[in-house]
Amino acid sequence: MGLRLRFILAISTLLALVLAGNAYVFVIETARSLRAEIEARAVAFGTLAVEPLATAYDAYAASGRPSWGRSPAACTRSPPKWPRCGSTT
């Protein structure tokens, strides 16, 4: 094998390793930001969806029809104690 061919193989290998490293870092960072964005959207949706349901349930309970238990409005006063996405506890 000539010197020129060895040099080309060495540079190609080095370039491939650098590109693979960049791809790995990009995938890891994208996954973290995507997880945070999904969690933020889920919390926002939950916050927006619970209040109208609780109000409708309270209106139904106030109408004199049978109730199914405690008021959802009481549940909205304190934040839920759900584990974070990806947590081990």
C-alpha positions in Angstrom: 0.0 0.0 0.0 1.3 3.4 -0.9 1.7 6.3 1.3 -1.0 8.3 -0.5 -3.5 5.4 0.0 -2.7 5.2 3.7 -3.1 8.9 4.1 -6.5 8.8 2.4 -7.6 5.9 4.6 -6.4 7.7 7.8 -8.2 11.0 6.9 -11.4 9.1 5.9 -11.4 7.2 9.2 -10.8 10.4 11.2 -13.6 12.2 9.4 -16.0 9.3 9.9 -15.2 9.2 13.6 -15.8 13.0 14.0 -19.1 12.8 12.1 -20.2 9.8 14.2 -19.4 11.7 17.4 -21.3 14.8 16.2 -24.3 12.6 15.3 -24.2 11.0 18.8 -24.1 14.3 20.6 -26.9 15.7 18.4 -29.2 12.8 19.1 -28.6 12.9 22.9 -29.2 16.7 23.1 -32.3 16.5 20.8 -33.8 13.7 22.9 -33.3 15.7 26.1 -34.9 18.8 24.7 -37.7 16.8 23.1 -38.5 15.1 26.4 -38.6 18.5 28.2 -40.9 20.0 25.5 -43.3 17.0 25.6 -43.5 17.2 29.4 -44.1 21.0 29.3 -46.9 20.6 26.7 -48.5 17.7 28.7 -48.5 19.8 31.9 -50.0 22.8 30.0 -52.7 20.6 28.4 -53.5 19.0 31.8 -53.8 22.4 33.4 -56.1 23.8 30.6 -58.2 20.6 30.5 -58.9 20.1 34.2 -60.6 23.4 35.0 -63.5 23.1 32.5 -64.1 19.5 33.6 -64.1 20.4 37.2 -66.5 23.3 36.7 -68.9 21.1 34.7 -68.7 18.4 37.4 -69.4 21.0 40.1 -72.4 22.4 38.1 -73.7 18.9 37.7 -73.3 18.2 41.4 -75.0 21.5 42.3 -78.0 20.5 40.1 -79.1 18.0 42.7 -78.4 14.9 40.7 -76.4 12.1 42.3 -72.8 12.8 42.9 -69.9 10.4 42.3 -67.6 11.3 45.0 -65.4 14.3 45.9 -65.4 17.4 43.8 -62.7 17.7 41.1 -62.3 21.3 42.0 -60.7 20.2 45.2 -58.2 18.1 43.1 -57.2 21.2 41.1 -56.2 23.2 44.2 -53.0 21.2 44.7 -50.7 20.1 41.9 -50.6 16.4 41.1 -47.8 14.4 42.6 -46.8 12.5 39.4 -43.2 11.4 38.8 -41.3 13.2 36.1 -40.9 11.4 32.8 -37.9 9.1 32.9 -37.4 9.2 36.7 -36.7 6.0 38.4 -38.7 6.7 41.6 
